[in-house]
Amino acid sequence: MINAKIKYAFVITFITTFLFICLGVASPQSKSGATISELRQAKKEQGLVGPFFQDSASKKWFLEDREGNSYKFDEITKKWKKIGEEPATTAAPQPKASPEPKAATVRTGQSSVIHDKYYVAVKTLKLLRQPDRSAGEVGSLDFRTKVEKLAENDHGWMQVHQRERNLTGWVYGHRWSLEKYELERPRTAGGRKKVSKPTEEKPEAKPDPM
């Protein structure tokens, strides 16, 4: 009789201890809102390989895969989300601000960025950093090189851009050095039309009277 009571007490103690251990393990899961089965199921569905663990302070679940990427378990979607990725939002994207005009002075009635195409009409065309003849040179372009017009001021300067070499600079006297179409030969300084001054007619010499 005594042995039966001892066995009964031993069984009760064992069951009580087992339940206490189970409740102790389940308590952090209930606090975090996620169960081990949910964590494993999400891990399996997403094809992730690696251990997961729970942070003791935040009670959040984390996972690290074989490549060293870290994931955090989202209790709302029940999915592992890679740490560092921006969450997808349904908000409309903000419009990008239009670029500021590069030219300080732009001809009235024209936009700051103009996409007119020109070709270099001289053998070598120098591009300057600023619309000033004393400004430094950013590069030079060969004959028949295609450029895009960006801006033009009222002092005979035009700002152009060359896509292939990514050069942007100012050109003085563009009406001579640039042309809307490709020329067969480059223009030379000797080919410029010079305006000749009118010659004054000298009065004819009259014969001296005898």
C-alpha positions as CSV (number, residue, x, y, z in Angstrom):
1,M,0.0,0.0,0.0
2,I,2.8,2.3,0.9
3,N,4.7,1.4,-2.3
4,A,1.6,2.3,-4.4
5,K,1.3,5.7,-2.7
6,I,5.0,6.4,-3.4
7,K,4.6,5.4,-7.0
8,Y,1.5,7.6,-7.3
9,A,3.3,10.6,-5.7
10,F,6.3,10.1,-8.1
11,V,4.0,10.1,-11.1
12,I,2.3,13.2,-10.0
13,T,5.6,15.0,-9.4
14,F,6.9,13.9,-12.8
15,I,3.8,15.1,-14.6
16,T,3.9,18.4,-12.7
17,T,7.6,19.0,-13.5
18,F,6.9,18.1,-17.2
19,L,4.1,20.6,-17.4
20,F,6.1,23.3,-15.7
21,I,9.0,22.8,-18.2
22,C,6.6,22.9,-21.2
23,L,4.9,26.1,-19.9
24,G,8.3,27.7,-19.3
25,V,9.4,27.0,-22.9
26,A,6.0,28.2,-24.3
27,S,6.0,31.4,-22.4
28,P,8.4,33.4,-24.5
29,Q,6.6,32.1,-27.6
30,S,3.3,33.4,-26.4
31,K,4.9,36.8,-25.5
32,S,6.4,37.1,-29.0
33,G,3.2,36.0,-30.7
34,A,5.0,33.4,-32.8
35,T,5.3,29.6,-32.3
36,I,8.1,27.3,-33.2
37,S,5.9,25.7,-35.8
38,E,5.2,29.0,-37.5
39,L,8.9,29.9,-37.5
40,R,9.8,26.6,-39.1
41,Q,6.9,26.7,-41.6
42,A,7.9,30.2,-42.8
43,K,11.5,29.1,-43.0
44,K,10.6,26.1,-45.1
45,E,8.3,28.0,-47.4
46,Q,10.9,30.7,-48.1
47,G,13.7,28.1,-48.6
48,L,15.9,29.6,-45.9
49,V,18.7,27.5,-44.3
50,G,20.1,28.4,-41.0
51,P,19.4,28.6,-37.3
52,F,16.9,31.0,-35.7
53,F,17.0,32.5,-32.2
54,Q,15.1,34.8,-30.0
55,D,16.4,38.1,-28.6
56,S,16.0,38.1,-24.8
57,A,15.4,41.9,-24.7
58,S,12.9,42.5,-27.5
59,K,11.5,38.9,-27.6
60,K,11.8,39.0,-31.4
61,W,12.9,36.1,-33.5
62,F,15.9,36.4,-35.8
63,L,17.5,34.0,-38.4
64,E,20.9,34.0,-40.1
65,D,21.4,32.0,-43.3
66,R,24.5,30.4,-44.7
67,E,25.5,33.5,-46.7
68,G,25.5,35.6,-43.5
69,N,22.3,37.4,-44.3
70,S,20.1,38.3,-41.2
71,Y,16.3,38.0,-41.2
72,K,13.6,39.1,-38.7
73,F,10.3,37.3,-38.3
74,D,7.3,39.5,-39.1
75,E,4.5,38.5,-36.8
76,I,1.9,40.2,-39.0
77,T,2.7,38.5,-42.3
78,K,4.2,35.4,-40.6
79,K,7.2,35.7,-42.9
80,W,11.0,36.1,-42.5
81,K,12.1,39.6,-43.8
82,K,15.6,40.3,-44.7
83,I,17.1,43.0,-42.4
84,G,18.1,46.1,-44.4
85,E,15.5,45.8,-47.1
86,E,13.0,48.7,-47.3
87,P,9.4,47.6,-46.8
88,A,7.2,47.9,-49.8
89,T,4.8,50.8,-49.6
90,T,1.7,51.7,-51.6
91,A,2.3,55.4,-51.5
92,A,2.8,57.1,-54.8
93,P,6.5,58.0,-55.6
94,Q,7.5,61.6,-55.0
95,P,8.2,63.4,-58.3
96,K,11.9,64.2,-58.9
97,A,12.9,67.8,-58.8
98,S,13.9,69.1,-62.2
99,P,17.6,69.9,-62.6
100,E,18.7,73.5,-62.1
101,P,19.9,75.3,-65.2
102,K,23.7,75.2,-65.7
103,A,23.9,78.5,-67.5
104,A,23.8,81.6,-65.5
105,T,22.2,83.7,-68.2
106,V,19.8,82.1,-70.7
107,R,18.3,83.7,-73.7
108,T,14.8,85.0,-73.0
109,G,12.0,82.7,-74.1
110,Q,14.1,79.5,-74.1
111,S,14.3,76.8,-71.6
112,S,17.4,76.1,-69.5
113,V,18.1,72.8,-71.2
114,I,17.9,72.6,-75.0
115,H,18.5,69.5,-77.0
116,D,19.5,71.1,-80.3
117,K,22.2,69.1,-82.1
118,Y,25.3,70.7,-83.7
119,Y,28.4,69.5,-85.4
120,V,31.9,70.9,-84.9
121,A,32.7,72.8,-88.1
122,V,36.4,73.6,-87.4
123,K,39.4,71.3,-87.1
124,T,39.7,71.6,-83.3
125,L,37.1,73.2,-80.9
126,K,38.1,74.2,-77.4
127,L,35.6,73.9,-74.5
128,L,36.0,76.3,-71.6
129,R,34.8,76.0,-68.0
130,Q,33.1,79.3,-67.9
131,P,31.8,81.8,-70.5
132,D,35.0,83.7,-70.3
133,R,38.1,83.6,-72.6
134,S,40.4,83.5,-69.6
135,A,38.7,80.5,-68.1
136,G,40.4,77.1,-68.0
137,E,39.9,74.5,-70.8
138,V,38.0,71.3,-70.1
139,G,38.9,69.6,-73.3
140,S,38.8,69.9,-77.1
141,L,36.6,68.3,-79.8
142,D,37.5,67.2,-83.3
143,F,35.9,68.1,-86.6
144,R,32.4,66.6,-87.2
145,T,31.9,65.7,-83.5
146,K,28.3,65.9,-82.5
147,V,27.3,68.0,-79.5
148,E,24.1,69.0,-77.7
149,K,23.2,72.6,-76.9
150,L,22.5,73.2,-73.3
151,A,22.3,77.0,-73.0
152,E,23.2,80.3,-74.6
153,N,23.7,83.8,-73.2
154,D,23.5,87.2,-74.8
155,H,27.3,87.6,-75.2
156,G,28.0,85.1,-78.0
157,W,28.6,82.1,-75.7
158,M,26.9,78.7,-76.0
159,Q,27.2,75.8,-73.5
160,V,27.4,72.4,-75.2
161,H,27.6,68.7,-74.0
162,Q,29.4,65.8,-75.7
163,R,27.8,62.5,-74.7
164,E,30.5,60.0,-75.7
165,R,33.3,61.8,-73.8
166,N,30.9,63.3,-71.2
167,L,32.4,66.8,-71.7
168,T,30.5,70.0,-70.9
169,G,31.8,73.4,-71.7
170,W,31.4,76.8,-73.2
171,V,32.1,77.9,-76.8
172,Y,32.6,81.4,-78.0
173,G,31.7,82.3,-81.6
174,H,29.5,79.2,-82.1
175,R,28.0,80.6,-85.3
176,W,31.4,80.0,-86.9
177,S,32.7,76.9,-85.1
178,L,29.4,74.9,-85.0
179,E,26.9,74.0,-87.7
180,K,23.5,72.2,-87.9
181,Y,24.8,69.7,-90.4
182,E,28.1,68.0,-91.1
183,L,30.5,69.8,-93.4
184,E,32.8,68.1,-95.9
185,R,35.8,70.2,-94.8
186,P,36.6,72.1,-91.7
187,R,36.4,75.8,-91.7
188,T,39.6,77.7,-91.5
189,A,40.4,81.2,-90.3
190,G,41.3,82.2,-93.9
191,G,37.8,81.2,-95.0
192,R,36.1,83.8,-93.0
193,K,34.4,86.5,-94.9
194,K,36.1,89.8,-94.2
195,V,34.3,93.0,-94.8
196,S,36.5,95.3,-96.9
197,K,36.5,99.0,-96.2
198,P,35.3,101.1,-99.1
199,T,38.2,102.8,-100.8
200,E,38.0,106.5,-101.2
201,E,38.3,107.8,-104.8
202,K,41.1,110.1,-105.3
203,P,40.4,113.2,-107.5
204,E,42.1,113.0,-110.9
205,A,45.1,115.2,-111.2
206,K,44.5,118.2,-113.4
207,P,47.2,119.2,-115.8
208,D,49.1,122.3,-114.8
209,P,48.2,125.3,-117.0
210,M,51.0,126.4,-119.2
